[in-house]
Amino acid sequence: VDSWRKEKLEKVKLALVKGTSNATIPHEEAGKLVRALESDWAVLCEEIGLWIPAQVVNVEHDDKPEGAEELEEEEVLPGRPLSPECHPELHTDYDGAAVKWGLTHHKESAADCCQACLDHAKRAKEGEKKCNIWVYCPSEFGCHSPDIYQHKHQECWLKYAEKPRLNFKDKYPESYRNSHPSAPVIVPWVSGVIS
């Protein structure tokens, strides 16, 4: 609090000397603010009921019974469970040629998206690319991607790749996030490769 006071006092004094106003402090109020900030700060804090201890000790409370193991919280995808043939991978985005464009192909759940891929592969005519990768956006806030589109909740991309290749897994690399400031830390997509 004291370092904030000193910093604020310097800014206000500078504004008064230059005769300018600050975007947050009108020039007329700057004089009053200087007097308040220059007053006996300890007395002022006491008068307004602000008490800050000299040292703050933070002790983490652990109420876990002795010998109990840490349980990893498992993430749950909304909707019906996925079948084993879907090979779901949370926080994963696979590359591939789109055989069904996700911007206009939405499904209620990741299981429905995977099923759409399985159905596409069964119905594909000879010579057509068969879906072997599904990529689903489970986030209500949409999913980040390095392309120009805004990807929405429940987008279901059906893709094909002879050798499936990861775009991103788990977390976006820091170097990627530096060049894409809107990218979240965690990859929001869920994907699977069907063999």
Disulfide bonds with the S-S distance in Angstrom:
Cys86-Cys114 1.97
Cys113-Cys156 2.07
Cys117-Cys131 1.94
Cys137-Cys143 2.13
